[in-house]
Amino acid sequence: MSMRPGSRSLTQLSDLRFSAPAEYARALRKAHEATVSGTPSPHLSPSLVKSWQRSLALGINPDQHRPVHRHEVSEARSLSAGHRLAAVMPALSQLLADETATGRHLLIVTDHQGEVLWRVGSKQALKLADSLEFVEGADWSESGVGTNAISEALVTGAPAQLFSAEHLVRTHHDWACTASPIRDPLTGEVVGVLDVSGPYESVTPDSLRLVRCGVRLAEELLKSVPPPVGAGGRTGSTGGFAGGRSDAGARSQLVLQLLGDAPAAALDGGARRPLTLRRAEILALLASRTQGWSADELAYEIHGDAGTAAAIRTEMHRVRSILGNVVEANPYRFSSAVRVVTDASIVAGHLRDGRVAEAFAAYPAKLLNRSSNLAIGFMRDELNEAVGASVRTSGDARLMLQWCTSDMGSSDTAAAATAAALLGPHDPRCQLVSARMERVDRELRA
């Protein structure tokens, strides 16, 4: 006698994915209902439940959530034309797409943040995707639409396959999605996500293998596709390092990654070169003012009273050995032949233009957060407070909750209070934020 679906083990349920997909979907829906209601089901993996919890904390509504749209469809199509992955789309379409009248699945390719840039499929499949706003310009990251295969591939950096009610949002329960990151073959950075999605009955045991083959093909083709100048292999205002100071006469572009704890630099779209914390601090200071710094000024800013001009000259020699003649002396400043862009300047640019959501999306971590340098600390605090203040005055409660659950805004009680006033203090999302802030406060006082 067969076991009831509710009594099966997780492994036994997974065996039904291809042999009895409708039965598997029913069992997953029951597990979904129990888990969302507060009783986690043993039929769901702990990593999946954690992803749901993160999504709920970000304000994703399982009943009716629609994805965030980073761009209009026409804008996203324009962006995709200049994206590095445009060169591999014909080959991917030939391998994975089905544009016949009876085709049921879609080929989807996103950028490195989960924004849909390409959709290829039959009219029937595209129409079904339209009903979910699974369209160009839509954000299918975890914060954009909750747990799905694209978001899981971005979070884990590995292939993912989600079936029916493994998706958090109920309107996605008729779908199965298989996705995998596409990486730059030179730097290893994620440049996009390849996804194949369709009705759950259309998924086969070969779906994951085909997606992996598609990724290998794309990465092999990317070896002969140079990254756009200054984009580090990425394109788009929130995805790479495009933007920053204007310099119409610049012949080269230096991109500095200063947010987080892994500073790096890239010249003219070349490979990212890791920077020591000391050199990153020096380059951050050089980028902070156009009139330049004397060797003595930099020595004091970097080393305090013990600093010497000779130590700075040694560091500058090492910077030039890595990046070429990007820095001029007397005073030290970036060469007029180099256009300098930092990820911090992109955040600031979005704030100046009133694009608060875009600024937060481009702000994954604080400026050189391992640095204990006083001048860098002032710059770090200034940028963090600018983002926080903009979020607090945005009037967007969902954005405030995202900010409060990030490392940068985890102690922003004012933002949490404003969000609670907009949503009501008893909203479960606000309670999650309050619990996190109480924990952070206890850790700080310990």
Secondary structure, DSSP 8 states (H G I E B T S, - for coil): ----GGGS-HHHHHTHHHHSHHHHHHHHHHHHHHHHTT---TTS-HHHHHHHHHHHHTT--TTT---EESS-HHHHHHHHHTSGGGGGHHHHHHHH---STT---EEEEE-TTSBEEEEE--HHHHHHHHHTT--TTEE-SHHHHSS-HHHHHHHHSS-EEEEGGGSSSGGGTTEEEEEEEEE-TTT--EEEEEEEEEEGGG--TTHHHHHHHHHHHHHHHHTTS---TTSTT--STTTSS--SS--TT-SEEEEEE-BSS--EEEETT---EE--HHHHHHHHHHHH-TT-B-HHHHHHHHHGGG--HHHHHHHHHHHHHHH-S-EETTTBEE-TTEEEEEHHHHHHHHHHTT-HHHHHHT--S-BTTT---HHHHHHHHHHHHHHHHHHHTS--HHHHHHHHTSSTTTT-HHHHHHHHHHH-TT-HHHHHHHHHHHHHHHHHH-
